[in-house]
Amino acid sequence: MEKVAIIGVGQSAFVRGYPGSIRELAFEGFKEAVENAKVSVGDIDASIICSAPEYDKQRSPSGVLAEYLGLIPQPTCYLESLCSSTSMGLRMAYSLVKSGLHDVVAVLGFQKMSEISSAESQERMGRGADIQWESPFGTMMPAYYAMFAKAHMEKYGTTLDDMALVRVKAATYGPIYEKALFRKPVTLEMFTDPNHFMAGPVASPLRAGDCCANADGSSCLIVASEEKAKALSKKPVWIRGLGAASASVNMAGRDLFTGLAVARQASEQAYKMAGVTPKDIDVAEVHDCFTISEIMAYEDLGFAKPGEGRDLVKSKETYKEGNIPVNVDGGLLSKGHPIGATGGSQIRTIVLQLRGDAGEMQGKDPEIGLVHNIGGVGLYGNVTILGR
């Protein structure tokens, strides 16, 4: 059967308060991807538009954006799975190309979160939970992940400093990534200074420095059949494994002491499809919406045993020079988190790594990369494995 490749990737800068429209924001990521793929708009025969609709003032944005980007009358559709929307969009694009229905598909993720106020944004995040049984009681994203953090601390003895070191690592790479929202170094001492912003309480035990920030941004992936990829691209990156899973929306249906089941299930599927193991992964992007999330991801993906994820950061094994570099673009903690665009940004980083085009972020000749993208509080999980 024909293989499927990513031949172009693009991303806007992730910013607070983008001054233009969602059309203009989407164009920034799309333009870079088309130029990166060295294709024309006419080469793209379908598009998938991804975002979390609660933040968009525009209803049914797929038609609006497809028109603006010159992608009509080709078919377009809208897809959302909260923060993992673009990774799920890649899964759909893979299926469309693999089936033979389309040869070249654009997957575009975007979010202009500044269209609504911070209070409105938090309220909508809360509605990502069950609106009948949970969100009416005031639960929000930091509170949910704070429960996971408390459980991890209780079971494994994880400390506040262990989590802070994840942010320190993220801030090592944020300054060298020109598209990141936060580009200043962070030290462990900032977390121990009660007067510093990083140490400010959000949802115990999580502090401001443990949390990623909302942002505006777009990302785009150009996906092609094997025949088209070989004809159009000198450096295609092949989609080797795809895994996806879902979980109970209510936390009452979860075991907080065992990480995120969707990440474990999705990674198992992706590893099997790709014919690899965690030891074969050369570089990874994980969904570090909170510092505890990255530690749990190490364990859920099999990079570390349960309870030992923190040791990878302490030993700098997940730094660029380590055995398994993770989030060497700064992750969500440094880049910011424009929900619909996040997965595409993660995938873009791994594609650049595998091509050897990552500049200052470039790892040591990686051949296989992994992307771990979570929607909501472990409601949706996507794991993508890419290879040269």
FIGU-254109 format. One line per 5 residues: number of its first residue (from 1); their letters; for each residue x, y, z of C-alpha. Coordinates in steps of 0.001 Angstrom, whole numbers, plus 500000, padded with zeros to 6 digits. Layout:
! residues N
NUM> A> X/Y/Z  ... .
END
This chain:
! residues 388
1> MEKVA> 500000/500000/500000  501142/503525/499292  502778/505476/502063  501623/508935/503158  503976/511843/503796 .
6> IIGVG> 504060/515343/505188  505689/517510/502515  505124/520982/503964  504802/522573/507401  504067/526099/508526 .
11> QSAFV> 503312/528107/511631  502595/531707/512545  504293/533306/515514  502317/532524/518669  501323/535838/520249 .
16> RGYPG> 498953/537505/522691  496415/539795/521020  496880/539141/517288  495705/542348/515578  494196/540816/512433 .
21> SIREL> 491257/538565/511604  491190/534775/511812  491549/534787/508008  494829/536661/508231  496017/534562/511155 .
26> AFEGF> 495299/531324/509281  497057/532671/506188  500344/533071/508059  500669/529367/508859  499230/528325/505492 .
31> KEAVE> 501576/530526/503464  504655/529117/505155  503454/525528/504651  502741/526018/500937  506123/527672/500412 .
36> NAKVS> 507812/524975/502496  506192/522253/500377  506959/524163/497163  503432/523555/495891  500774/525857/494523 .
41> VGDID> 497353/526297/496052  495961/524490/493025  497868/521335/493978  495782/520983/497161  492596/519047/496500 .
46> ASIIC> 491007/519091/499988  491376/520908/503303  490638/520161/506945  490242/523146/509279  490808/522526/512992 .
51> SAPEY> 490073/524577/516112  488091/524526/519344  484843/526275/518381  484046/527741/521795  486631/530485/521229 .
56> DKQRS> 485648/531438/517674  483157/534197/516951  482924/532898/513379  480579/529952/513043  481654/527189/510634 .
61> PSGVL> 485094/528677/509992  486143/526002/507496  484242/527530/504577  485337/531054/505475  489026/530131/505707 .
66> AEYLG> 488994/527847/502666  487577/530689/500589  490173/533165/501849  493026/530723/501219  491871/529900/497689 .
71> LIPQP> 490871/526331/498539  487380/526359/497025  485589/524661/495339  487665/521760/496678  485981/520016/499617 .
76> TCYLE> 486653/521324/503098  485452/520325/506545  485769/521361/510167  487219/519076/512849  487658/519540/516588 .
81> SLCSS> 488919/517443/519457  489832/520350/521733  493621/520772/522076  494382/517738/519876  492338/518965/516917 .
86> TSMGL> 495203/519303/514417  496656/515895/515286  493219/514404/514720  493083/516417/511483  496333/514762/510377 .
91> RMAYS> 494773/511373/511143  491823/512255/508896  494094/513576/506133  496118/510355/506285  492901/508365/505833 .
96> LVKSG> 491706/510490/502908  495018/510102/501103  495455/506424/501971  491973/505665/500649  492789/507293/497322 .
101> LHDVV> 490058/509911/497613  492634/512722/497604  496292/513144/496707  497212/516341/498584  495394/517586/501696 .
106> AVLGF> 496010/520704/503793  495436/520433/507549  495143/523893/509069  494787/524578/512789  494113/527989/514258 .
111> QKMSE> 492886/529763/517364  492455/533434/518089  491846/533189/521810  492093/536945/522313  488713/537361/520623 .
116> ISSAE> 487174/536793/524041  488214/537891/527526  490337/535785/529879  487325/535172/532110  485252/534035/529125 .
121> SQERM> 488100/531810/527996  488317/530099/531391  484567/529581/531424  484706/527914/528009  487589/525724/529112 .
126> GRGAD> 485446/524606/532021  482730/523655/529552  485169/521201/527997  484117/519059/530938  480633/517652/531461 .
131> IQWES> 478250/520634/531595  475719/518662/533623  477835/517053/536324  481175/518888/536568  481666/522326/535021 .
136> PFGTM> 478743/523956/536919  480819/523452/540071  483612/525701/538826  486200/523222/537601  488803/524642/535207 .
141> MPAYY> 491890/523255/533467  494467/524173/536159  492280/522613/538857  491956/519364/536931  495696/519018/536354 .
146> AMFAK> 496329/520065/539954  494481/516898/540959  496808/514818/538792  499791/516640/540280  498616/515949/543841 .
151> AHMEK> 498059/512291/542991  501541/511984/541472  503113/513678/544476  501216/511418/546861  502049/508180/545063 .
156> YGTTL> 505625/508829/543923  506949/511640/546094  507194/514097/543194  508089/517578/544448  507380/521158/543462 .
161> DDMAL> 510999/521485/542343  510615/518437/540075  507781/520196/538258  509593/523545/538186  512552/521914/536426 .
166> VRVKA> 510254/521117/533489  509584/524847/533073  513300/525600/533407  513969/523169/530527  511189/524701/528409 .
171> ATYGP> 512644/528159/528980  516047/526919/527825  514606/526554/524319  511931/529254/524205  514594/531974/523752 .
176> IYEKA> 516017/530304/520625  512654/529675/518940  511581/532779/517071  507894/531834/517031  507565/531261/520801 .
181> LFRKP> 505456/533538/522995  507847/533465/525990  511511/533950/525127  513166/534637/528476  515101/532156/530640 .
186> VTLEM> 513521/530814/533828  515450/529671/536897  514501/527390/539756  515033/530308/542156  512068/532133/540597 .
191> FTDPN> 509777/529393/541916  511138/529729/545448  510794/533526/545575  507310/534227/547027  507310/537636/545367 .
196> HFMAG> 508081/536346/541880  505311/535876/539320  506379/532291/538617  505713/531327/542236  502203/532775/542331 .
201> PVASP> 499475/530269/543258  496999/529128/540598  495557/525810/541775  497582/524092/544480  500138/522667/543922 .
206> LRAGD> 500370/524334/540509  501889/527811/540359  501857/530334/537520  505158/528962/536236  503679/525467/536045 .
211> CCANA> 500995/526567/533578  501093/527320/529857  499428/530478/528520  496667/531125/526016  497865/532472/522674 .
216> DGSSC> 496762/533324/519143  498306/531335/516326  497969/529060/513319  499771/526031/511935  499478/524056/508728 .
221> LIVAS> 500532/520661/507375  500541/519600/503709  499933/515857/503432  500510/513913/500214  500393/510451/498696 .
226> EEKAK> 503657/508607/498077  503565/509364/494362  502925/513068/494900  505411/513291/497771  508225/511849/495666 .
231> ALSKK> 507340/514131/492763  506950/517322/494806  509313/517029/497771  513036/516452/498253  512590/515773/501983 .
236> PVWIR> 509260/514032/502612  508645/512913/506183  506613/509722/506327  503693/509062/508667  504677/505749/510241 .
241> GLGAA> 502266/505377/513137  498993/506905/514302  497235/506239/517589  494118/507795/519079  491918/507153/522102 .
246> SASVN> 489255/508766/524253  488305/508600/527934  485488/509294/530350  484679/513007/530362  483905/512907/534077 .
251> MAGRD> 486829/512618/536460  484783/510216/538553  485430/507698/535783  489231/508112/535962  492092/506814/538050 .
256> LFTGL> 494130/509922/538864  497067/507844/540108  497861/506212/536750  498438/509160/534412  496411/509604/531225 .
261> AVARQ> 494992/506372/529841  494441/507937/526400  498170/508627/526054  499089/505047/526927  496460/503596/524604 .
266> ASEQA> 497255/505925/521698  500997/505345/522028  500556/501575/522069  498600/501816/518800  501165/504142/517210 .
271> YKMAG> 504154/502022/518263  502502/498888/516873  501592/500535/513567  505096/501979/513177  506807/498762/514282 .
276> VTPKD> 508924/500566/516876  509290/500814/520660  509843/503795/522965  513598/503122/522800  513537/503792/519046 .
281> IDVAE> 512264/507369/519410  515017/509913/518734  513109/513140/519423  509651/513944/520791  507105/516675/521332 .
286> VHDCF> 504751/516153/524283  501717/518090/525422  503124/520093/528348  500082/522247/529096  501253/522001/532720 .
291> TISEI> 504609/520901/534075  503095/517764/535604  501720/516899/532142  505217/516492/530709  506326/514259/533579 .
296> MAYED> 503223/512094/533128  503813/511985/529359  507289/510507/529836  505717/507692/531818  502621/507211/529636 .
301> LGFAK> 504777/506974/526492  507181/504446/528008  510204/506750/528132  510321/506193/531900  508753/503824/534413 .
306> PGEGR> 505811/505135/536482  507119/507574/539064  510480/508029/537330  509574/510642/534733  510991/513424/536896 .
311> DLVKS> 514419/511744/536749  514624/512340/532986  514479/516096/533541  516850/516038/536523  519441/514093/534536 .
316> KETYK> 518849/516286/531460  518069/513207/529350  515227/515183/527735  517431/518157/526861  518704/518488/523294 .
321> EGNIP> 521963/516734/524185  520220/513883/526017  519136/510428/524865  515522/511482/524226  515223/515231/523502 .
326> VNVDG> 511700/516439/524311  510131/519812/523477  513316/521424/522250  511148/524197/520759  510107/525203/524297 .
331> GLLSK> 506849/523244/524300  503506/524774/525172  505057/526264/528304  507255/528577/526216  505429/528722/522895 .
336> GHPIG> 501960/529332/524295  498874/527263/523545  496564/528437/520729  494387/525366/521091  493577/524487/517478 .
341> ATGGS> 497095/525288/516258  499080/523439/518924  499180/519946/517426  500284/521279/514042  503055/523248/515721 .
346> QIRTI> 504278/520118/517509  504229/518134/514264  506032/520941/512438  508864/520811/514975  509343/517063/514522 .
351> VLQLR> 509226/517350/510719  511950/520013/510836  514001/517835/513202  513786/514804/510901  514724/516908/507880 .
356> GDAGE> 517681/518436/509710  516169/521885/509246  515576/522847/512908  518428/525354/513197  519539/526029/516774 .
361> MQGKD> 516993/523496/518017  518379/520683/515841  519020/517385/517590  521689/514835/516711  520569/513289/513419 .
366> PEIGL> 517139/511938/514468  515447/509321/512291  512193/508704/514184  510121/511328/515997  506982/511222/518138 .
371> VHNIG> 504220/513745/518837  501967/513391/521919  498946/515698/521748  496185/515657/524389  492704/517168/524125 .
376> GVGLY> 491092/518477/527288  492021/516785/530549  492957/513515/528877  489574/513334/527148  491241/512819/523751 .
381> GNVTI> 494704/511457/523064  496684/511399/519821  500163/510000/519262  501858/510377/515878  505124/508705/514862 .
386> LGR> 507041/510162/511922  510145/508927/510118  512643/510095/507544 .
END
